[in-house]
Amino acid sequence: MPETPPVPSRYLTFDRGAWAKLRDSTPLTLSERDLAELRGLNDAVSLTEVEQIYLPLSRLLTLHVRATMQLYRASQMFLGDATEKVPFIIGLAGSVAVGKSTTARILQALLSRWPGHPAVDLITTDGFLFPNAVLIERGIMHRKGFPDSYDRGRLLRFLVDVKAGVPEVHAPVYNHLRYDIVPDARQTLRHPDIAIVEGLNVLQAPQERADAQVVVSDFFDFTIYVDADEADIERWYIERFLRLRDTVFQDPQAYFHRYAALQEAEARATAADIWESINGVNLRENIAPTRTRAHLILRKGANHAVEQVQLRRL
């Protein structure tokens, strides 16, 4: 009986060495000091990883930006549109504690050093969470970070304005110390060349309801998912929780100051419980299913380093 041929993959898969070769002659524009300022609390990314993973990625993104801008100019000519420019928008998704914020900051730094697109803004969707008072009123404070905890309408309006080339677009600001939206604070975008939108659920697919057919990812030109085994992400989450206990949580103004006095065993148990009841559920139900919607997947190993890159076929 003949064997069933394997199902063709949507992705080209590269190990670290093969992907590193795609850097070509892209210069390293970050120093160790720059990188120290970009690293997350528990993400020990090295300059070697920047060279082998993020420089080739910045080169790929720059090629996409240039091609998209050429297409946009052709469309302008056809339509007689005088709009100066619209930003190239990159969506970046992944679990809590997987290192997506560090990835976003490194890409912002590298892309802003390429000729032709020096203005690169980074927006996190944390700012589009409903304020704590609203979450409490709706009885979903325990679901913070789940899709229903975001002001989806406000986020969509923001992206519509960015993509339309509105001269100034404003995003709300989130304070991680206080674990809440900052009233009256805002981040202003003024015609960036590239905008990176980073968040847990930015690759969510349309739902069945007719009013949910327009989704955040419709406005992205390129999408990235930062991936790892759940067991590794949970371990990183617990390790980060312990470091926060010893640093940020010590501030009396911190929302989670109540955890500052926990002994290590208690802190580990508390973090594991939060993961299992909240973050792990969100990952399994909402975040991980969006993985294959990404144009590119960065797959991390147990040591937090990217071991494999998957690039969707054109």
Backbone torsions as a table, in degrees:
resi	resn	phi	psi	omega
1	MET	NA	126.9	-177.3
2	PRO	-66.2	145.6	178.8
3	GLU	-73.9	145.4	176.9
4	THR	-73.9	125.4	-179.6
5	PRO	-64.4	146.8	179.9
6	PRO	-64.7	148.0	177.8
7	VAL	-70.5	127.2	179.8
8	PRO	-60.1	139.1	178.8
9	SER	-83.2	147.9	174.4
10	ARG	-75.0	-12.1	-171.4
11	TYR	-118.9	146.6	165.4
12	LEU	-89.2	133.5	-175.2
13	THR	-112.2	131.9	-178.2
14	PHE	-124.8	132.9	168.2
15	ASP	-78.8	176.8	-173.6
16	ARG	-59.9	-42.5	-178.4
17	GLY	-66.4	-43.9	-179.5
18	ALA	-65.2	-39.9	179.4
19	TRP	-67.9	-38.9	-178.1
20	ALA	-59.2	-34.2	-179.3
21	LYS	-63.9	-22.7	-178.6
22	LEU	-77.4	-3.0	173.4
23	ARG	-60.3	-31.9	-175.8
24	ASP	60.0	-125.9	-178.1
25	SER	-106.8	20.5	-178.9
26	THR	-59.3	122.9	-177.0
27	PRO	-75.4	149.0	174.1
28	LEU	-81.5	116.8	-175.0
29	THR	-108.8	6.1	177.7
30	LEU	-110.4	142.1	174.4
31	SER	-99.9	170.2	176.4
32	GLU	-60.3	-35.7	178.6
33	ARG	-66.5	-41.7	176.2
34	ASP	-59.0	-46.2	-175.8
35	LEU	-64.6	-36.8	179.1
36	ALA	-59.8	-33.0	179.7
37	GLU	-79.2	-17.2	-176.8
38	LEU	-96.7	-21.8	-177.1
39	ARG	-64.2	145.0	171.8
40	GLY	-76.3	175.3	-174.5
41	LEU	-60.1	-34.8	-174.9
42	ASN	-129.1	28.6	-175.6
43	ASP	-121.4	100.2	-173.8
44	ALA	-89.1	53.6	178.4
45	VAL	-65.0	139.5	-176.1
46	SER	-106.3	166.1	174.7
47	LEU	-63.4	-31.8	176.7
48	THR	-61.4	-41.8	177.9
49	GLU	-67.1	-37.0	175.6
50	VAL	-58.7	-45.4	-179.8
51	GLU	-64.6	-43.2	-171.9
52	GLN	-85.2	-28.2	-175.8
53	ILE	-112.0	-52.1	-169.4
54	TYR	-83.4	-29.7	175.3
55	LEU	-66.4	-46.9	174.5
56	PRO	-59.4	-38.4	179.2
57	LEU	-65.4	-40.1	178.2
58	SER	-65.1	-34.8	176.6
59	ARG	-65.8	-45.3	178.4
60	LEU	-60.3	-45.4	-179.0
61	LEU	-64.1	-39.0	178.6
62	THR	-63.7	-39.7	175.5
63	LEU	-62.0	-40.5	177.5
64	HIS	-65.6	-41.3	179.1
65	VAL	-60.3	-47.9	-178.1
66	ARG	-62.8	-42.4	179.6
67	ALA	-65.6	-40.3	179.6
68	THR	-66.2	-39.4	178.9
69	MET	-65.7	-37.7	176.0
70	GLN	-63.1	-42.7	178.0
71	LEU	-65.1	-39.1	179.0
72	TYR	-64.0	-42.2	179.8
73	ARG	-65.0	-37.5	177.1
74	ALA	-64.5	-40.4	178.1
75	SER	-65.9	-40.6	176.5
76	GLN	-57.7	-46.0	-179.4
77	MET	-60.9	-42.6	-179.3
78	PHE	-64.6	-42.1	-174.5
79	LEU	-89.7	-12.4	-174.2
80	GLY	68.5	33.7	-176.6
81	ASP	-87.0	126.9	-177.6
82	ALA	-97.9	6.8	178.6
83	THR	-57.9	131.0	-172.4
84	GLU	-59.7	-53.2	179.6
85	LYS	-168.4	162.5	171.0
86	VAL	-126.6	146.1	-177.7
87	PRO	-70.1	151.3	168.8
88	PHE	-84.4	124.2	-173.6
89	ILE	-109.6	126.1	178.0
90	ILE	-107.8	126.6	175.0
91	GLY	-99.8	134.1	-176.6
92	LEU	-131.7	119.4	-174.3
93	ALA	-123.2	166.6	177.0
94	GLY	157.0	171.4	-176.3
95	SER	-70.4	163.2	163.2
96	VAL	-55.0	136.6	173.2
97	ALA	73.7	6.4	-179.8
98	VAL	-85.2	-13.7	177.4
99	GLY	101.2	18.8	-177.2
100	LYS	-68.6	-31.3	179.0
101	SER	-66.8	-40.5	175.7
102	THR	-63.8	-43.8	177.2
103	THR	-56.9	-45.2	-179.0
104	ALA	-62.9	-42.5	-178.8
105	ARG	-67.8	-39.4	178.4
106	ILE	-64.5	-44.6	178.6
107	LEU	-63.2	-40.7	177.6
108	GLN	-58.8	-45.9	-178.7
109	ALA	-64.5	-45.5	-178.6
110	LEU	-67.1	-46.0	-176.7
111	LEU	-65.9	-33.5	-179.7
112	SER	-70.4	-13.8	178.8
113	ARG	-95.4	-3.5	175.3
114	TRP	-79.5	141.5	175.4
115	PRO	-62.8	139.4	174.0
116	GLY	101.5	-21.4	176.3
117	HIS	-145.3	69.0	-177.0
118	PRO	-74.6	-20.3	-177.4
119	ALA	-96.0	102.9	-178.8
120	VAL	-124.4	115.9	-180.0
121	ASP	-101.8	147.1	177.5
122	LEU	-119.0	124.9	179.8
123	ILE	-122.4	129.5	174.7
124	THR	-101.8	142.6	-178.0
125	THR	-76.1	-2.2	174.3
126	ASP	-55.6	-34.9	-179.6
127	GLY	-64.9	-17.6	-178.8
128	PHE	-100.1	8.1	168.6
129	LEU	-65.1	148.4	171.6
130	PHE	-66.0	146.2	175.5
131	PRO	-57.2	154.5	-179.1
132	ASN	-54.4	-38.1	-178.9
133	ALA	-59.7	-39.0	179.1
134	VAL	-69.9	-43.5	179.6
135	LEU	-61.7	-40.5	178.5
136	ILE	-65.9	-44.2	180.0
137	GLU	-60.0	-36.4	-179.0
138	ARG	-86.9	-3.9	178.3
139	GLY	72.8	27.8	-177.2
140	ILE	-126.5	25.3	177.8
141	MET	-59.4	-33.1	179.8
142	HIS	-73.4	-8.2	179.8
143	ARG	-108.3	22.5	179.1
144	LYS	-61.5	126.5	-175.1
145	GLY	101.1	-17.0	173.2
146	PHE	-75.7	158.4	-175.9
147	PRO	-53.3	-36.7	-176.6
148	ASP	-76.1	-3.8	179.1
149	SER	-91.0	-0.6	-179.2
150	TYR	-102.8	147.5	172.6
151	ASP	-81.6	81.3	-173.9
152	ARG	-60.0	-39.3	-179.9
153	GLY	-62.0	-42.0	179.8
154	ARG	-67.5	-40.3	178.8
155	LEU	-64.9	-41.5	178.6
156	LEU	-64.7	-42.0	178.4
157	ARG	-62.6	-39.1	177.7
158	PHE	-60.0	-48.0	-178.1
159	LEU	-68.3	-36.4	175.6
160	VAL	-58.6	-45.5	-178.9
161	ASP	-67.2	-41.2	178.6
162	VAL	-61.4	-46.9	-176.2
163	LYS	-71.6	-22.5	177.9
164	ALA	-82.4	-5.0	179.1
165	GLY	78.3	24.8	177.2
166	VAL	-59.9	133.8	-173.5
167	PRO	-55.7	-41.1	177.8
168	GLU	-132.6	126.3	178.2
169	VAL	-126.5	138.2	-173.5
170	HIS	-115.8	138.7	176.8
171	ALA	-119.8	142.9	176.5
172	PRO	-69.2	162.6	-174.7
173	VAL	-118.0	138.6	-180.0
174	TYR	-111.0	139.2	178.2
175	ASN	-109.1	114.3	-176.6
176	HIS	-72.1	-28.6	178.1
177	LEU	-63.9	-47.3	-179.2
178	ARG	-88.0	-9.5	174.8
179	TYR	62.5	38.5	-176.3
180	ASP	-158.0	164.9	174.2
181	ILE	-67.5	141.8	177.6
182	VAL	-89.5	113.9	-178.9
183	PRO	-58.0	134.9	174.9
184	ASP	68.0	-3.3	176.3
185	ALA	-84.8	149.3	-179.9
186	ARG	-155.4	151.6	173.8
187	GLN	-103.3	131.0	-175.5
188	THR	-108.9	130.2	174.6
189	LEU	-105.6	129.0	179.9
190	ARG	-123.6	90.0	177.3
191	HIS	50.4	54.4	176.5
192	PRO	-67.1	155.3	173.5
193	ASP	-74.2	-39.8	179.8
194	ILE	-134.9	140.0	172.5
195	ALA	-123.4	128.1	175.7
196	ILE	-103.2	123.4	179.7
197	VAL	-110.6	111.9	-173.7
198	GLU	-112.0	133.2	178.8
199	GLY	-177.6	168.1	-176.6
200	LEU	-64.2	-46.0	-167.7
201	ASN	-116.4	27.1	-173.9
202	VAL	-72.2	-11.6	179.7
203	LEU	-103.5	17.2	-179.8
204	GLN	-56.5	138.2	178.8
205	ALA	-83.5	160.8	175.3
206	PRO	-60.3	147.4	175.8
207	GLN	-91.2	-178.6	-178.7
208	GLU	-72.2	-30.5	-175.4
209	ARG	-66.0	143.0	-177.4
210	ALA	-63.5	-31.2	-176.3
211	ASP	-80.5	1.9	-178.6
212	ALA	-115.6	19.7	-175.7
213	GLN	-77.1	-26.3	173.9
214	VAL	-90.2	122.1	-176.8
215	VAL	-124.1	165.6	-176.9
216	VAL	-54.9	-43.5	-174.9
217	SER	-66.8	-14.2	176.7
218	ASP	-62.4	-20.7	-175.1
219	PHE	-99.5	4.4	-178.2
220	PHE	-93.3	141.0	175.4
221	ASP	-91.5	-24.3	179.5
222	PHE	-153.4	142.5	-176.7
223	THR	-130.5	145.5	-177.3
224	ILE	-131.3	138.3	175.0
225	TYR	-121.9	128.0	177.1
226	VAL	-95.9	119.1	-168.1
227	ASP	-120.9	155.1	174.1
228	ALA	-169.2	164.6	174.3
229	ASP	-63.2	141.9	-178.6
230	GLU	-59.6	-37.6	-179.7
231	ALA	-60.3	-38.0	178.0
232	ASP	-69.5	-42.3	-179.4
233	ILE	-63.4	-41.3	177.7
234	GLU	-60.6	-43.9	178.7
235	ARG	-61.4	-43.0	178.3
236	TRP	-63.9	-37.9	179.3
237	TYR	-62.6	-44.6	-179.5
238	ILE	-65.3	-42.2	178.3
239	GLU	-62.3	-40.4	178.3
240	ARG	-66.7	-39.8	178.3
241	PHE	-58.6	-42.6	179.4
242	LEU	-63.5	-39.6	178.9
243	ARG	-69.3	-37.7	176.7
244	LEU	-65.3	-37.5	176.7
245	ARG	-56.3	-37.8	-176.5
246	ASP	-87.1	-8.4	-176.0
247	THR	-126.4	-88.7	-173.2
248	VAL	-59.7	-42.0	-176.6
249	PHE	-66.6	-15.5	179.8
250	GLN	-71.2	-20.3	178.9
251	ASP	-70.5	124.3	179.9
252	PRO	-59.0	-21.8	179.2
253	GLN	-82.3	-9.2	-177.0
254	ALA	-69.5	139.3	179.2
255	TYR	-59.6	-35.9	-177.5
256	PHE	-100.4	27.2	179.4
257	HIS	-57.4	-27.1	-178.5
258	ARG	-62.5	-18.4	179.5
259	TYR	-90.4	-6.0	-173.0
260	ALA	-64.3	-29.6	-175.6
261	ALA	-92.5	1.8	-178.7
262	LEU	-66.8	138.4	170.7
263	GLN	-71.8	163.5	-172.5
264	GLU	-57.7	-44.4	-178.9
265	ALA	-62.4	-41.7	178.6
266	GLU	-65.5	-41.5	-178.9
267	ALA	-64.3	-42.0	178.3
268	ARG	-62.8	-43.2	179.7
269	ALA	-65.3	-40.5	179.2
270	THR	-64.3	-46.3	179.7
271	ALA	-62.7	-41.0	179.4
272	ALA	-64.0	-38.0	178.9
273	ASP	-67.4	-42.3	178.0
274	ILE	-62.4	-41.6	179.2
275	TRP	-61.7	-49.2	-174.2
276	GLU	-67.0	-35.0	-175.1
277	SER	-91.3	-20.9	-175.4
278	ILE	-127.3	-70.3	-170.9
279	ASN	-66.8	-39.2	177.9
280	GLY	-65.8	-39.5	177.8
281	VAL	-62.8	-46.0	179.9
282	ASN	-62.1	-40.5	178.5
283	LEU	-61.4	-50.2	-175.5
284	ARG	-68.5	-39.3	-173.6
285	GLU	-86.9	-32.9	-169.8
286	ASN	-122.0	-37.8	-171.3
287	ILE	-88.7	-56.0	-177.5
288	ALA	-57.3	-36.5	178.7
289	PRO	-63.5	-14.8	179.5
290	THR	-89.5	-2.6	-175.3
291	ARG	-52.6	-47.0	-174.7
292	THR	-80.6	4.3	172.0
293	ARG	-86.8	-10.2	-177.0
294	ALA	-79.6	148.7	172.4
295	HIS	-71.5	-31.7	-176.2
296	LEU	-142.4	137.5	180.0
297	ILE	-118.8	124.2	173.8
298	LEU	-97.5	113.1	-176.3
299	ARG	-100.6	117.9	-177.8
300	LYS	-95.6	148.7	174.1
301	GLY	-93.7	-175.7	-175.1
302	ALA	-63.1	-22.8	-179.3
303	ASN	-90.3	11.8	177.1
304	HIS	77.7	0.6	179.6
305	ALA	-92.4	147.0	177.8
306	VAL	-71.6	124.0	-179.2
307	GLU	-106.0	-22.8	-175.0
308	GLN	-147.7	144.9	176.1
309	VAL	-124.2	131.1	176.2
310	GLN	-115.9	125.6	-178.0
311	LEU	-117.5	124.3	-178.0
312	ARG	-65.3	137.7	177.1
313	ARG	-66.3	144.8	176.9
314	LEU	-74.7	NA	NA
